[in-house]
Amino acid sequence: MGKTISSVRTAITQWLPGRRVAPIPPPPEPNDHEALVAALEHATRWYEYRISQGLQVLNFYLVSTAVNSAAYVAALQAKLDAVAGAVGLVAALVSVAAALAGWRSRGLARLALQPIAEIQDRLAATLNMDSLRLVRRNPHRTFTTPISLVMFVLACAISVTGALYAWLR
């Protein structure tokens, strides 16, 4: 306390004789804990943002599939075969675009897993809690599921088949 008061007095006495701007105090020493918390928060926000982008792409895809399906059926019922074929091709393009955007968001989200894992390792070692190594304990973190690939290829195939059906009937 006494040291703090004397440093404040020194700063004031240096500032008073004709200075218009108070001296800038030196920045505080970086705290390892604060830096670790900031790094974890940054990596977590990056991951959450990219995953939410992927979910928005999926929501867009589901809505556009419903709209394209309704338009395709309406065009077939109205005997507008050229329009139905065009709608089928648009649905195929939307499937390809959604797949590419989703895989890109997923890849960008995965960039955050390594720093999160390293920070969790440091926290687990500091606190002696192996259960904090959440990313490393997940055996499927590097497993690429072919389910989305199969789903989008199947959606494209159905859309192109529908377009061909409309044009060739």
QUIFEN-V666739 format. One record per residue. BURIAL is b if it has 9 or more other C-alpha atoms within 8 Angstrom, else e. Layout:
burial=<BURIAL & BURIAL>
This chain:
burial=<e & e & e & e & e & e & e & e & e & e & b & e & e & e & b & e & e & e & e & e & e & e & e & e & e & e & e & e & e & e & e & e & e & e & b & b & e & e & b & b & e & e & b & b & e & b & b & b & b & b & b & e & b & b & b & e & b & b & e & e & b & e & e & b & b & e & e & b & e & e & b & b & b & e & b & b & e & e & e & b & b & e & b & b & b & b & b & b & b & b & b & b & b & b & b & b & e & b & b & e & b & b & b & e & b & b & e & b & b & b & e & b & b & e & b & b & b & e & b & b & b & e & b & b & b & e & e & e & b & e & e & b & b & b & b & e & e & e & e & e & e & e & e & e & e & e & e & e & b & e & e & b & e & e & b & b & b & e & b & b & b & b & b & b & b & b & b & e & e>
